[in-house]
Amino acid sequence: MKADIQIENLKCGGCAATIKKGILALDGVNEIDIDIEKSIVSITSENDNLEEIRLKLSKLGYPEVGDKNTVLHKAKSFVSCAVGRIDS
């Protein structure tokens, strides 16, 4: 399965690092590419686990465009961003 997901709250390489780490931990995900300027996450997975990927993105603070982008999502993305900068 290949999918492109446009997400909210993607600001920098720190955000991208957190997203990569979180999504690659999911079973079957082989490859992930993130376009920071366009806020698009491109995923290649052996499984048809798109809903699981969307849920994980939302839990990290990066919901899909069109989904609810609450204050909690924005706060989580801020923390994810900072953690991603430290880890990368």
N, C-alpha and C positions, 0 to 999 in steps of 0.2 A: 504494500500500500504506500502510495505517495500522497502527501497532502501539504498544502500551503494554508497557514492560519494567520490572519491579520489580528494582532493583539493590541491591547491598550497598555499604557504606562511604561513602554520600553524607551529607556533614555540613553543608555550607554553600554560600553563593553562589560561593565560590572553586571548589569542586568542580563546581558547575553550569556555570560559565564554561569550565572545561577540557573538560567533556563536550560542551558546545555547539560549541566550536571544533573538537574532534576529529571529532565526528559530522557536522557540516556540511561538513567537508572530503571526506567520502565522496561518490562520484559518485551523483547522483540524489536525494540527500536535500534536500528543500525546506524543511522546517520541523521544529523541535524545541522541545518545551516540557518543563520539568522541575519536578516537584512535590517540593521538598526534604523537606517533612514526611512524605510518604508514600513517598519514594524511588522515584518512578515517572518514567521517561523516556518521553514520548509523541513518536513520530516519524511524519512523513509523507514518503514517498519515492516517486519515479516508478518505481523498480525494486523487484523482489522480492529485496532484499538484506538480509533480516533476520539471516541467519547472519553476514554480514560486519559488521553493526552490533553484534551480540552479541560477536563477537570483538574489535572495536575497543574496546568498553566494558571488556571483561576486560583488554585490554592497557593501558588507562588506569588500571586498578586498581579497576574497578567491575563485577565479575561479576554476572550475573543471579542473583537469589535462587534457591537450589537447586543452583547450580553450586559448584565448589570455590572457597572464599574463603580463600586461603592467606596466610601471613605476607607473601609477596611482593606479593600483591594489596593488602594493607593498607598496606604500605610505599609502593607506587606511588600509591595514593590519597592518602596523606599528602603526597607530593611534588606530585601534581596539584593538590591543594587549595591548597598554598602558591603554586604557579605561577599558578593561576587568580586568586588574590587580587591578585597583582602585576599581571597583565595586565588585570584589569577595572577 
